[in-house]
Amino acid sequence: MKNKLSILTSFSARTVGGQASSAQDWRKGWEAYNIGDYKTAFEEWRPLAEQGNARAQGMVAFMYEHGKGVPQDFVSTHMWYNIAASQGETLAAKSRDDLAEQMTSAQIAEAQRMARDCVAKNLKDCWL
C-alpha cells in the first residue's frame, strides 16, 4: 500500500481541467493545505468537488480520512473516493478499497448509497 504522503502528492500532481478560476481555486487550496490551514483548503476544494473535479474529490476524501479541517469520517471518505473513482481516478479507487478494509459492511453500504444519491443530485448537497 502506498503511504499517505505519496497518495497526497499524487492527487496534487494532477493537472486541473476547466477554467482558469478552477486552477486558481485549486492552487489556493493547495497553498492553504501546505501551511496547515486545512479549513481554507477544504473551502477551496469543496466547490471544485461539487463541480465534478475528480482531483478535488480525492483531496476532499483524503481530508475526511485524516480529519484535516473536517471531522474524520470514513463514510464520507469512502463516498468521495467512490465518486472520484467513478471518473477514472485509479488512485481514489485504490484508496477507497484500502479504507473499506477498516469499515463495517453497514458503513460501506451507507457510503455507496450516499455516493449514488450525491451523483443523482449532480453533486449538490452532498455534505453531511
N, C-alpha and C positions, 0 to 999 in steps of 0.2 A: 504494500500500500504506500502511495506517495505520502510524504509528510505534508502537514497542513500548510507550511510555508511555500512549498512548491506548488500546491494547489492554488493558493492565493496569487502567487506570481504568474501562474499560467492564466488565470482569469484576467489578470490585469494586463497581460501582454497582448491580448486580442485587440484587433482594430475595432473602432466604433463606426458603424454604418450610419447613414442618415445625415441629418442636418448638422451644421457647424455648432449649433447650440447644444446638441446632444454630446458632441465631443467636449465642449466646454464644461457641461454638467458632469460628464464622466471625469474629466481632469480635476475639477473642483472636489469631487468626491474622493478621488484617489489622493489628492494632496491632504485633505482632511483626515483620511484614514491613516496616512503615513505619520501624521503628527499626533495621532491618538484621539482625534476629535471624531469619534465614531458616530455620534448623533448627527453631525453635519453630513458625514459621508452617507449615512443611511438616507437622510433627507434629499441628497442629490441623486442617489441611485434609485430610490423608490419610484419616482415618476418615469425614469427610463425603463425600469422593470415593467411598469404598467403599460408602457408604450410597446412592449414586446422585445426589448433589447435583452437577448439571452445572456450576454456577459453581465449585465446589471442584475438579472435574475439570479445568476450564480453567486454574485457577491452578496446580494440580499440574503440568500440561503446561507452562505458562509457566515455572515454576521449573526443570523439566528442560531446557527450551530454552535458558535463560540460565545454568544452573549455579548457581542460587541455593539454597543449603542442601543440594543434591544434586549429584552429578557431572552435567555436561552430557551429555545422551543424547538424540539426535534420534529414535531408535526409540521410546523411552518417551514422548517428547514427542508424536510422531505418534499413538501408541496412545491416550493420554489425550485429545488433541484429537478424535480419531476417536470415542471413546466419548461425549464431551460433545456432539459434533455429531450423533450418532445420537439425542440427546434434543431436538434442535431448536436447539441453540446455534449460531446462524449465524456468530458471531464465531470460535468454535472451528473451524468448517468452513473459514472463510477462512484462519485461522492455519495449519491443517493443510495446506491446499493451497499456501500460500506456502512452508511448510517443505519440502514434497515436492520443490520445485524444487532444493533443496540436497542431496537424498538420492539414493542409488542405487536402482535398481528392486528390488534384493535387500533393502535396508533397508526400503523401503516394504512389500514383501510380508511381511517379518518383523513389522513393526508391525501390519499388518492381521490377520495370524494371531494375534498376541498379543491384539489387541482382541477378536477373536471368542472366543478361549479365555477371556479375562477375563470377558466378558459371560456366557458359558455357565456360569461358576462363580459367577454373581451378584456379580461384582466383588470376590470374595475371593481372596487370594493372587495379586494382580496386580502384584506388585512384583519388580523384578529384584534 
